[in-house]
Structure formats: structure tokens, C-alpha cells
């Protein structure tokens, strides 16, 4: 019952919020129907993420964010077809994608704030790590990873591009809230970190920076591309998303 209520809160916000549209760009909807997953705050994966070869010791566990944490709520917000298809053309990012990336993140943050407030109204504690003053975001590693939280919560597995592939694909944004509310965890229907990826390599040819190889993605090469090509041209907007669009995993799990 509680999980259903949480899903209703998230779904209604995305359906009704003015933040989920960009009228000046003619974008009627940034995100389509969301997916949600629940992880146990004491899931051993959160400690595993502290391994140097995964994220690193600076990554904080749910209980380091919220002492009495019991659950981690994660959601995937799939970009609308209008935003995705505009970015199919090779090369520099489409303006629709850039607006969807930046304005869409404001919508994502608005959703997280709303969810925290609703949980508080139920008499429980909640925190969205990416909105907390203790959150640190670095080019390669941060002290909380939305994608890894989503992996732990059963939403999907990683691909060559390091995007997380869900049953609704990888083109979208992730968000999470840690709470003292006890919720039933979502079963993880996978064992392998790359189980949903077919290793087809289409994202390799889609990457304008050449950051993706058969061995995976080099985040430093990706960062250099942003520093040299994206920020000077588009700031305060930025984004790319070529590895998430016009690929087999754009809107689905290609291994199903």
C-alpha cells in the first residue's frame, strides 16, 4: 500500500506539474510516465559501491545520509519522444535535448522536494541527497550516485556508455529519496552489472567525443569534450545525450 502511494505521488507530479513542460520551446511534455524502484537502506550493495573500482570510499551509504534510513526510493523519468527524436541527428546536441536536460532537471528536483514533503506529512523523515548541502558532484565520482541507487533498487543495469538501462530504456533522468519509511524492496531481476546491455556498440559510433570503446566509457574524455565543445557554445545550457538516443536501448531493454 505504501509503495503504491509513493508511486501515485510521483506519477501525479509528473502528469500535473507545470515544471514538466517548456512552453517557450513548444515542448508539451519533458518526461513520460515514470518508473520507480525501492531498495532496502541496508542492502549490501551500498557498501559495495564504496569500493575504489566502483565509485569509491567517498560514496555515502543511505544511513550516512539519514541515520534511521530504512528505504531508498528511486525513480526513472523517461524523456518524451519529442526530446529524444530531436537528438537523433549526429553531432552537436539538439536544442530540445539541452532544454530537456536543464529544465528537466529542475522538474526532477521539484519532484524530489515534493516527495520529501509528502513523506514528512506522513510523519516520516526523508532526504534527497542531491538537494542536500553535503552533496558533492565531481566530474568522475560523487558522494551519491543516482544511477547506482537505481541499480540497487531493481530499475536496471549499466551499458557500455555507463547509462543505466531500464525496461523503458536509458534516455531520461534518475532521482532518489532516502527515507525512514519501511517499504518493500523491488526485486532485482538481474545479476550481472551489464545484463541489459547487448554490447552492440552503437553508442560507440554515436559518441562525438570518442569517449566510448568496447572496454567501456572514459569519463575524462567525455568531460574534455564538454569543456571544449559544449560549455563554450551553449552555457548556461549543456548536455549531449547522443549515446542515449538512436540506440537500441533508447526506450527499452534490448536484451529482453
ZIDANOR-V558408 format. One record per residue. N is the residue number from 1. RES is the residue in three letters. OMEGA is omega in degrees with one decimal (999 if undefined). BURIAL is # if it has 24 or more other C-alpha atoms within 12 Angstrom, else .. D_LAST is the distance of its C-alpha to the last C-alpha in Angstrom with 2 decimals. Layout:
BEGIN
N;RES;OMEGA;BURIAL;D_LAST, N;RES;OMEGA;BURIAL;D_LAST
END
This chain:
BEGIN
1;UNK;-179.5;.;28.93, 2;UNK;-179.6;.;29.27, 3;UNK;177.5;#;25.57, 4;UNK;179.3;.;25.61, 5;UNK;178.4;.;28.72, 6;UNK;179.0;#;27.24, 7;UNK;179.7;#;24.30, 8;UNK;177.9;.;26.97, 9;UNK;-177.7;#;29.02, 10;UNK;-177.6;#;26.26, 11;UNK;-179.6;#;25.03, 12;UNK;179.3;.;28.66, 13;UNK;-178.9;#;29.61, 14;UNK;-179.4;#;26.96, 15;UNK;-169.0;.;27.90, 16;UNK;-172.3;.;31.65, 17;UNK;175.3;#;32.58, 18;UNK;178.9;.;34.55, 19;UNK;-177.2;#;32.88, 20;UNK;175.1;#;29.66, 21;UNK;177.3;#;31.39, 22;UNK;-172.1;#;33.50, 23;UNK;-176.9;.;36.17, 24;UNK;177.2;.;38.05, 25;UNK;-179.5;.;35.04, 26;UNK;179.2;.;34.12, 27;UNK;-176.4;#;30.80, 28;UNK;-178.0;#;30.53, 29;UNK;176.7;#;27.46, 30;UNK;-175.4;#;26.16, 31;UNK;172.5;#;23.23, 32;UNK;-176.3;#;21.09, 33;UNK;-175.4;#;20.17, 34;UNK;168.5;#;19.52, 35;UNK;172.9;#;17.21, 36;UNK;175.6;#;19.19, 37;UNK;-179.2;#;18.85, 38;UNK;174.2;#;21.75, 39;UNK;172.5;#;22.77, 40;UNK;-178.1;#;25.87, 41;UNK;-179.8;#;28.52, 42;UNK;177.1;#;29.43, 43;UNK;-176.5;#;26.00, 44;UNK;179.6;.;26.85, 45;UNK;-177.8;#;24.27, 46;UNK;174.0;#;26.69, 47;UNK;178.6;#;29.34, 48;UNK;179.9;.;27.05, 49;UNK;179.8;#;26.49, 50;UNK;177.5;.;30.24, 51;UNK;-176.9;.;29.90, 52;UNK;-177.3;.;31.22, 53;UNK;178.1;.;28.27, 54;UNK;174.4;.;25.84, 55;UNK;177.6;#;27.83, 56;UNK;-175.7;.;31.32, 57;UNK;177.9;.;34.05, 58;UNK;179.5;#;34.70, 59;UNK;-176.1;#;31.48, 60;UNK;176.4;#;32.66, 61;UNK;178.9;#;31.16, 62;UNK;-177.8;#;30.95, 63;UNK;172.8;#;34.29, 64;UNK;174.1;#;35.88, 65;UNK;-176.7;#;35.13, 66;UNK;-169.2;#;36.12, 67;UNK;-176.1;.;38.19, 68;UNK;-177.9;.;37.25, 69;UNK;176.5;#;33.56, 70;UNK;-175.9;#;31.40, 71;UNK;172.8;#;28.12, 72;UNK;178.6;#;26.15, 73;UNK;177.7;#;24.63, 74;UNK;177.1;#;22.08, 75;UNK;174.2;#;20.77, 76;UNK;179.5;#;18.59, 77;UNK;-178.2;#;20.32, 78;UNK;175.9;#;18.32, 79;UNK;178.8;#;20.79, 80;UNK;-179.6;#;21.78, 81;UNK;179.0;#;21.11, 82;UNK;-179.6;#;24.82, 83;UNK;-177.6;#;24.55, 84;UNK;-174.8;#;21.34, 85;UNK;177.6;#;22.49, 86;UNK;-176.4;#;25.94, 87;UNK;-179.3;#;24.66, 88;UNK;-178.4;#;23.01, 89;UNK;179.3;.;26.34, 90;UNK;175.4;.;26.82, 91;UNK;-176.4;.;29.52, 92;UNK;-176.0;#;30.82, 93;UNK;175.6;#;28.94, 94;UNK;179.9;#;29.41, 95;UNK;177.6;#;31.83, 96;UNK;179.0;#;29.37, 97;UNK;179.9;#;27.03, 98;UNK;178.6;#;30.06, 99;UNK;178.2;#;31.24, 100;UNK;179.9;#;27.84, 101;UNK;-174.5;#;27.62, 102;UNK;178.1;#;31.15, 103;UNK;178.1;#;31.82, 104;UNK;178.1;#;28.29, 105;UNK;174.4;#;29.03, 106;UNK;175.0;#;32.20, 107;UNK;178.5;#;30.24, 108;UNK;179.5;#;27.95, 109;UNK;176.6;#;31.15, 110;UNK;176.7;#;32.72, 111;UNK;-178.7;#;29.88, 112;UNK;177.3;#;30.27, 113;UNK;179.5;#;34.03, 114;UNK;-179.1;#;33.69, 115;UNK;177.5;#;31.41, 116;UNK;-179.6;#;33.88, 117;UNK;-179.6;.;36.74, 118;UNK;178.2;#;35.23, 119;UNK;176.1;#;34.56, 120;UNK;179.3;.;38.12, 121;UNK;177.4;.;39.41, 122;UNK;178.4;.;38.02, 123;UNK;179.6;.;40.18, 124;UNK;175.9;.;37.51, 125;UNK;178.4;#;37.30, 126;UNK;178.2;#;34.52, 127;UNK;172.3;#;34.05, 128;UNK;-174.4;#;31.71, 129;UNK;-175.7;#;32.08, 130;UNK;177.3;#;31.68, 131;UNK;-177.0;#;34.57, 132;UNK;-178.1;.;36.80, 133;UNK;178.5;.;39.72, 134;UNK;-178.9;.;38.67, 135;UNK;175.9;.;35.41, 136;UNK;-179.6;.;35.58, 137;UNK;179.4;.;33.22, 138;UNK;-176.9;.;33.60, 139;UNK;-175.6;.;32.20, 140;UNK;-175.4;.;30.19, 141;UNK;177.3;#;30.26, 142;UNK;-178.6;#;31.27, 143;UNK;169.5;#;32.20, 144;UNK;-178.6;#;29.15, 145;UNK;178.3;#;25.63, 146;UNK;-178.2;#;23.59, 147;UNK;179.6;#;20.34, 148;UNK;175.9;#;21.13, 149;UNK;179.3;#;22.14, 150;UNK;175.5;#;18.82, 151;UNK;179.5;#;17.09, 152;UNK;-176.8;#;19.57, 153;UNK;173.4;#;18.94, 154;UNK;-176.7;#;15.29, 155;UNK;-179.6;#;14.13, 156;UNK;-178.9;#;12.01, 157;UNK;-175.1;#;12.58, 158;UNK;175.9;#;14.60, 159;UNK;179.4;#;14.30, 160;UNK;-177.1;#;17.13, 161;UNK;-176.7;#;18.85, 162;UNK;168.3;#;18.95, 163;UNK;175.1;#;17.28, 164;UNK;-177.7;#;15.12, 165;UNK;177.5;#;11.57, 166;UNK;176.9;#;10.83, 167;UNK;173.1;#;8.65, 168;UNK;176.3;#;11.45, 169;UNK;-174.5;#;11.42, 170;UNK;-176.2;#;14.37, 171;UNK;-178.5;#;17.29, 172;UNK;-178.3;#;19.43, 173;UNK;178.0;#;21.66, 174;UNK;175.4;#;21.59, 175;UNK;-179.2;#;24.48, 176;UNK;176.4;#;25.64, 177;UNK;176.5;#;28.59, 178;UNK;-174.5;#;30.05, 179;UNK;174.7;#;32.03, 180;UNK;178.3;#;34.33, 181;UNK;178.6;#;32.64, 182;UNK;-179.6;#;30.97, 183;UNK;178.4;#;27.50, 184;UNK;179.6;.;24.94, 185;UNK;174.5;#;22.28, 186;UNK;178.8;#;18.63, 187;UNK;173.9;.;16.80, 188;UNK;-177.3;#;14.75, 189;UNK;-179.5;.;11.50, 190;UNK;177.4;#;11.56, 191;UNK;-177.2;.;14.48, 192;UNK;-179.7;.;14.22, 193;UNK;-177.4;#;15.31, 194;UNK;-171.2;#;13.03, 195;UNK;-178.4;#;9.94, 196;UNK;-178.4;#;7.65, 197;UNK;178.9;#;9.90, 198;UNK;-176.6;#;9.86, 199;UNK;-178.0;#;13.64, 200;UNK;176.2;.;14.09, 201;UNK;179.5;.;17.25, 202;UNK;179.8;#;17.47, 203;UNK;177.8;#;18.51, 204;UNK;-179.2;#;21.31, 205;UNK;-179.8;#;22.94, 206;UNK;-174.4;#;22.45, 207;UNK;-178.5;#;24.40, 208;UNK;-179.0;#;28.06, 209;UNK;-175.0;#;29.37, 210;UNK;-175.6;#;27.93, 211;UNK;-176.1;#;26.78, 212;UNK;177.3;#;23.39, 213;UNK;177.3;#;23.50, 214;UNK;-179.1;.;21.37, 215;UNK;-178.6;.;22.66, 216;UNK;-175.3;#;21.54, 217;UNK;175.8;#;23.42, 218;UNK;-176.7;.;27.17, 219;UNK;-179.7;#;27.96, 220;UNK;176.3;.;31.63, 221;UNK;177.0;.;31.13, 222;UNK;179.7;#;29.09, 223;UNK;-179.8;.;31.94, 224;UNK;178.0;.;34.56, 225;UNK;177.6;#;32.97, 226;UNK;-178.0;#;33.12, 227;UNK;-173.1;.;36.68, 228;UNK;-172.7;.;37.90, 229;UNK;-172.2;.;36.04, 230;UNK;-176.7;#;34.53, 231;UNK;-179.0;.;37.03, 232;UNK;-174.4;.;40.18, 233;UNK;-167.9;.;38.92, 234;UNK;-177.0;.;37.13, 235;UNK;13.9;.;38.37, 236;UNK;175.2;.;38.38, 237;UNK;177.2;#;34.95, 238;UNK;-179.3;#;32.43, 239;UNK;176.9;#;28.80, 240;UNK;173.1;#;26.74, 241;UNK;-179.6;#;22.97, 242;UNK;-179.6;#;22.59, 243;UNK;178.9;#;19.81, 244;UNK;-177.8;#;17.85, 245;UNK;-176.0;#;18.57, 246;UNK;175.9;#;18.07, 247;UNK;-178.0;#;15.12, 248;UNK;-177.8;#;11.49, 249;UNK;-178.5;#;10.66, 250;UNK;-174.2;#;13.61, 251;UNK;-175.8;#;12.27, 252;UNK;171.2;#;8.54, 253;UNK;-174.0;#;5.86, 254;UNK;-179.2;#;5.54, 255;UNK;177.6;.;3.81, 256;UNK;999;.;0.00
END
